[in-house]
Amino acid sequence: APGPGPGLALRFQRRFLAARPLRSLPWPELEQSLRTAPDSALLADILDKTILHPLCVKYPPSAKYRRCFLTELIKKLESTAAEPLDELYEALVDVLKEEESTHCYKNYLLPTGDCVSLCESTALISGGTTGLLTWEAALHLAQWALHNPGLFRDRTILELGSGIGFTGIAICKTCQPRTFIFSDCHPRVLRQLEENIRLNGFTPEPDVTWSIQTESQGQEVEGEKCQNPEVIVAELDWGSVTEKQLLGLRADVVIAADVVYDPEIILALIGMLQKLSTSRADRKVPEVFIASTIRNPDTYQLFRAELDKVGIRWQMIPAHSSCDFLYDVQPDVTILQLFI
């Protein structure tokens, strides 16, 4: 009988390169496959597609993650009658020699063949801000965008609370926006965000202040910049930003992921959306999409109640069933479209 084919090693690859939780890797299928045909060649293939893959060499997941992964692979090998595989032990020795770094990488292979590589902080919430990692809703929002590229093509997109940039970089790589404005309010997050944007081959426009931008934008030749979007990183504080500044951004679409996780932030966000709706002059009001992981139903309920209170209509966008680059258990993520 033929072996498990390339599918299994590739499933390990996608999850491993993105440093998804180790329990979500397809270990049961690997055990099954090794029981049917104890073959160290399958493990050599998995090793090639993960630890030895050029992306892992260049942008490695944390040392701890790689160590646990190899330990598990060795355990699976040793529980079968397959030949021992020296390369597995050599790889483990190499990882054991490494110092744990404060930064690690995640590489998300997109269904389009593109890859988004992100540098993340290994400490979960370092420096008092949660913005230094990729949250689930950011992955879902990107996935939804990939299925709806027409919404973004040739338009100006403003992302609120961009964090370390996954959603925006994925959209820039696959949906051909004209201009993409990443925004956040924490200086540390903004620095990491800029680094990740550069890491993925985009150059943020040099220190664009609000006023210059209002003047210069809109004079570009139509369609000239479609292939390579203009990328801007803006420090945006929802509380202090003015309607005039928002108008200057000329956003056609506003997106945000995982920004409703605390009552105070919800009120600031709603205040900001109200400024956006009044700051349109003669322009069409932007389309707004907010993706949330529902960690706390009360908080999410509060968000919808506050929207109702200020008269912002909302509707749920049906979830997309196909999971292109998540591959593990779906958390409770919803996308709301808001009509401001």
C-alpha positions as CSV (number, residue, x, y, z in Angstrom):
1,A,0.0,0.0,0.0
2,P,1.3,3.5,-0.7
3,G,2.4,5.6,2.3
4,P,0.6,8.7,3.6
5,G,1.8,10.7,0.6
6,P,3.1,14.3,0.8
7,G,-0.1,15.5,2.5
8,L,0.9,14.6,6.0
9,A,4.4,16.2,5.9
10,L,2.9,19.4,4.4
11,R,0.3,19.6,7.2
12,F,3.1,19.4,9.7
13,Q,4.9,22.1,7.7
14,R,2.2,24.7,7.7
15,R,1.4,24.4,11.3
16,F,5.0,24.1,12.5
17,L,6.2,27.1,10.5
18,A,3.4,29.2,12.0
19,A,4.3,27.8,15.4
20,R,0.7,26.7,16.0
21,P,0.2,24.9,19.3
22,L,2.0,21.6,19.2
23,R,-1.1,19.7,20.2
24,S,-2.8,20.8,17.0
25,L,-0.2,19.1,14.8
26,P,-1.4,15.8,13.1
27,W,0.4,13.4,15.5
28,P,-2.4,10.8,15.5
29,E,-2.1,10.4,11.7
30,L,1.7,10.1,12.1
31,E,1.4,7.3,14.7
32,Q,-1.2,5.6,12.5
33,S,1.1,5.8,9.5
34,L,4.1,4.6,11.3
35,R,2.2,1.6,12.7
36,T,1.1,0.7,9.2
37,A,4.5,1.1,7.7
38,P,7.4,1.9,10.1
39,D,9.5,4.0,7.9
40,S,12.0,6.6,9.0
41,A,11.8,8.2,5.5
42,L,8.5,9.8,6.4
43,L,10.1,11.4,9.5
44,A,13.1,12.5,7.4
45,D,10.5,14.2,5.0
46,I,8.8,15.9,8.0
47,L,12.2,17.1,9.3
48,D,13.1,18.5,5.9
49,K,9.8,20.4,5.6
50,T,10.0,21.8,9.2
51,I,13.2,22.2,11.1
52,L,15.4,22.1,8.0
53,H,13.1,24.2,5.8
54,P,14.8,27.5,4.6
55,L,12.0,29.6,6.2
56,C,12.7,27.9,9.6
57,V,16.4,28.4,9.2
58,K,15.9,32.1,8.3
59,Y,13.0,33.0,10.6
60,P,12.9,30.3,13.3
61,P,10.0,29.6,15.8
62,S,11.2,29.8,19.4
63,A,13.9,27.4,20.5
64,K,11.6,25.9,23.1
65,Y,9.0,25.3,20.4
66,R,11.5,23.6,18.1
67,R,12.9,21.5,21.0
68,C,9.5,20.2,22.0
69,F,8.6,19.5,18.4
70,L,11.8,17.4,17.9
71,T,11.4,15.6,21.2
72,E,7.9,14.6,20.1
73,L,9.1,13.4,16.7
74,I,11.9,11.3,18.3
75,K,9.4,9.8,20.7
76,K,7.2,8.8,17.7
77,L,10.1,7.3,15.9
78,E,11.3,5.3,18.9
79,S,7.9,3.9,19.5
80,T,8.0,2.1,16.2
81,A,10.3,-0.5,14.6
82,A,11.6,2.1,12.1
83,E,15.4,2.6,11.7
84,P,16.8,5.3,13.9
85,L,17.3,8.6,12.2
86,D,20.6,10.4,13.1
87,E,19.5,13.7,11.6
88,L,16.6,14.0,14.2
89,Y,19.1,13.7,17.1
90,E,21.6,16.0,15.5
91,A,18.8,18.6,15.0
92,L,17.8,18.3,18.6
93,V,21.5,18.8,19.8
94,D,21.7,21.9,17.7
95,V,18.6,23.4,19.2
96,L,19.7,22.5,22.7
97,K,22.9,24.5,22.2
98,E,20.9,27.7,21.3
99,E,20.2,30.5,23.8
100,E,16.5,31.3,24.0
101,S,16.0,34.6,22.2
102,T,13.5,37.3,23.2
103,H,12.1,37.2,19.7
104,C,10.9,34.4,17.6
105,Y,9.1,34.1,14.2
106,K,6.0,32.7,12.8
107,N,5.7,32.0,9.0
108,Y,2.1,31.8,7.6
109,L,1.9,30.1,4.2
110,L,-1.1,31.7,2.5
111,P,-3.2,29.8,0.0
112,T,-2.0,32.1,-2.7
113,G,1.6,30.8,-2.3
114,D,2.7,34.0,-0.6
115,C,4.1,33.8,2.9
116,V,3.8,36.3,5.8
117,S,6.7,36.1,8.2
118,L,6.3,37.9,11.6
119,C,8.7,38.6,14.3
120,E,7.0,38.2,17.7
121,S,7.9,38.8,21.3
122,T,8.4,35.4,23.1
123,A,7.0,36.8,26.3
124,L,3.2,36.8,25.9
125,I,2.4,40.3,26.9
126,S,5.7,42.1,27.0
127,G,6.0,45.8,27.9
128,G,2.4,46.0,29.0
129,T,0.8,45.7,25.7
130,T,-1.0,42.7,24.1
131,G,-0.1,44.0,20.6
132,L,3.1,42.0,20.2
133,L,1.5,38.7,19.1
134,T,-0.9,37.5,16.5
135,W,-4.4,36.9,17.8
136,E,-6.9,34.4,16.3
137,A,-9.2,37.1,15.0
138,A,-6.4,38.6,12.9
139,L,-6.0,35.2,11.2
140,H,-9.7,35.0,10.5
141,L,-10.0,38.5,9.2
142,A,-7.1,37.9,6.8
143,Q,-8.7,34.7,5.7
144,W,-12.0,36.4,5.1
145,A,-10.2,39.2,3.2
146,L,-8.5,36.6,0.9
147,H,-11.9,35.3,0.0
148,N,-13.2,38.9,-0.7
149,P,-10.3,40.6,-2.5
150,G,-12.6,42.9,-4.5
151,L,-13.5,44.8,-1.4
152,F,-9.9,45.9,-1.0
153,R,-8.5,46.2,-4.5
154,D,-7.5,49.7,-5.5
155,R,-8.9,51.2,-2.3
156,T,-7.5,52.9,0.7
157,I,-7.7,50.7,3.8
158,L,-7.3,51.9,7.4
159,E,-6.6,49.1,9.9
160,L,-7.2,50.0,13.6
161,G,-5.0,48.3,16.2
162,S,-2.7,46.6,13.6
163,G,-0.6,44.9,16.3
164,I,2.4,43.2,14.7
165,G,0.8,43.4,11.3
166,F,-0.4,40.0,10.2
167,T,-3.8,40.9,8.7
168,G,-2.5,44.0,6.9
169,I,0.5,42.3,5.4
170,A,-1.6,39.4,4.2
171,I,-4.0,41.9,2.5
172,C,-1.1,43.9,1.0
173,K,0.3,40.7,-0.5
174,T,-2.9,39.3,-1.9
175,C,-5.6,41.9,-2.4
176,Q,-3.9,44.8,-4.2
177,P,-5.1,47.7,-2.1
178,R,-4.0,51.2,-3.4
179,T,-3.0,52.4,0.1
180,F,-2.8,50.5,3.3
181,I,-2.7,52.4,6.6
182,F,-1.5,50.4,9.5
183,S,-2.3,52.1,12.9
184,D,-1.7,51.4,16.5
185,C,-1.1,53.6,19.6
186,H,1.8,51.8,21.4
187,P,5.3,53.0,20.3
188,R,6.7,49.5,21.0
189,V,4.1,47.8,18.9
190,L,4.6,50.4,16.1
191,R,8.3,49.6,16.0
192,Q,7.7,45.9,15.8
193,L,5.0,46.5,13.2
194,E,7.4,48.6,11.0
195,E,10.0,45.8,11.2
196,N,7.5,43.2,10.1
197,I,6.3,45.3,7.2
198,R,9.9,45.6,6.0
199,L,10.5,41.9,6.7
200,N,7.8,41.2,4.1
201,G,9.2,43.4,1.4
202,F,7.1,46.6,1.9
203,T,8.6,50.0,2.7
204,P,6.5,52.2,5.0
205,E,6.3,55.8,3.7
206,P,8.7,57.9,5.6
207,D,7.3,59.5,8.7
208,V,4.1,60.8,7.1
209,T,2.5,63.4,9.4
210,W,-1.2,63.8,9.2
211,S,-1.1,67.2,7.5
212,I,1.2,66.3,4.7
213,Q,-0.9,63.3,4.0
214,T,-4.1,65.3,3.6
215,E,-2.4,67.5,1.0
216,S,-0.5,65.0,-1.1
217,Q,-2.9,62.1,-1.2
218,G,-5.4,61.8,-4.0
219,Q,-3.2,63.3,-6.6
220,E,-1.8,60.0,-7.7
221,V,-2.5,58.8,-11.2
222,E,-5.4,56.3,-11.0
223,G,-4.3,52.7,-10.8
224,E,-0.6,53.4,-10.9
225,K,0.1,51.9,-7.6
226,C,-2.1,48.9,-7.6
227,Q,0.6,46.3,-7.7
228,N,2.6,47.6,-4.8
229,P,0.4,49.3,-2.3
230,E,1.5,52.5,-0.7
231,V,2.1,51.5,3.0
232,I,1.7,53.9,5.8
233,V,2.3,53.4,9.6
234,A,0.3,55.8,11.7
235,E,0.3,56.4,15.4
236,L,-3.4,56.7,16.1
237,D,-4.9,57.3,19.5
238,W,-8.6,56.9,19.2
239,G,-9.3,59.3,22.0
240,S,-7.3,62.3,20.7
241,V,-7.5,61.9,16.9
242,T,-9.6,64.6,15.3
243,E,-12.2,64.4,12.6
244,K,-10.1,66.4,10.3
245,Q,-7.2,64.0,10.7
246,L,-9.5,61.1,10.0
247,L,-10.9,62.8,6.9
248,G,-7.3,63.3,5.7
249,L,-6.8,59.5,5.7
250,R,-9.5,59.1,3.0
251,A,-10.3,55.6,4.1
252,D,-12.6,53.5,1.9
253,V,-12.6,50.5,4.2
254,V,-11.8,50.3,7.9
255,I,-10.9,47.0,9.5
256,A,-9.9,45.8,13.0
257,A,-9.2,42.5,14.7
258,D,-9.4,41.7,18.4
259,V,-10.0,45.3,19.4
260,V,-13.0,44.8,21.7
261,Y,-11.6,43.0,24.7
262,D,-12.2,45.6,27.5
263,P,-15.1,48.0,28.2
264,E,-12.9,51.1,28.2
265,I,-11.5,50.2,24.8
266,I,-15.0,49.6,23.4
267,L,-16.1,53.1,24.4
268,A,-13.0,54.6,22.8
269,L,-13.5,52.6,19.6
270,I,-17.1,53.7,19.3
271,G,-16.2,57.3,19.9
272,M,-13.6,56.9,17.1
273,L,-16.2,55.3,14.8
274,Q,-18.5,58.3,15.4
275,K,-15.7,60.7,14.4
276,L,-15.2,58.6,11.3
277,S,-18.8,58.9,10.3
278,T,-19.0,62.6,10.7
279,S,-15.7,63.2,9.0
280,R,-16.7,62.3,5.5
281,A,-17.6,65.7,4.0
282,D,-18.7,64.8,0.5
283,R,-17.1,61.3,0.5
284,K,-18.8,58.0,0.9
285,V,-18.7,56.8,4.4
286,P,-16.1,54.0,4.8
287,E,-17.2,50.3,5.1
288,V,-16.2,49.0,8.5
289,F,-15.4,45.3,9.5
290,I,-14.5,44.3,13.0
291,A,-13.4,40.7,13.8
292,S,-13.4,39.5,17.4
293,T,-12.5,36.4,19.3
294,I,-15.2,36.1,21.9
295,R,-13.2,35.4,25.0
296,N,-15.7,37.0,27.2
297,P,-19.3,37.0,26.0
298,D,-20.3,39.9,28.3
299,T,-17.7,42.2,26.8
300,Y,-18.8,41.3,23.3
301,Q,-22.5,41.8,24.3
302,L,-21.5,45.2,25.7
303,F,-19.9,46.2,22.3
304,R,-23.1,45.4,20.5
305,A,-25.3,47.1,23.1
306,E,-23.1,50.3,22.8
307,L,-23.3,50.2,19.0
308,D,-27.1,50.0,19.3
309,K,-27.1,52.9,21.8
310,V,-25.3,55.3,19.5
311,G,-27.3,54.1,16.5
312,I,-24.6,52.2,14.6
313,R,-26.2,49.4,12.7
314,W,-24.3,46.1,12.5
315,Q,-24.7,42.7,10.9
316,M,-22.8,39.5,11.3
317,I,-20.7,38.2,8.4
318,P,-21.2,34.5,8.0
319,A,-18.0,32.6,8.9
320,H,-16.0,31.1,6.1
321,S,-15.8,27.3,6.6
322,S,-12.6,26.6,4.7
323,C,-9.6,27.2,6.9
324,D,-6.7,27.9,4.7
325,F,-4.0,28.5,7.1
326,L,-5.3,27.9,10.6
327,Y,-5.8,24.2,10.5
328,D,-6.8,23.8,14.0
329,V,-9.8,24.1,16.3
330,Q,-11.8,27.2,15.5
331,P,-12.0,29.6,18.3
332,D,-15.2,31.6,18.6
333,V,-14.5,34.3,16.1
334,T,-17.1,36.6,14.5
335,I,-16.8,39.4,12.0
336,L,-19.3,42.3,12.3
337,Q,-19.9,44.7,9.5
338,L,-20.8,48.2,10.9
339,F,-22.8,50.8,9.1
340,I,-21.6,54.1,10.6
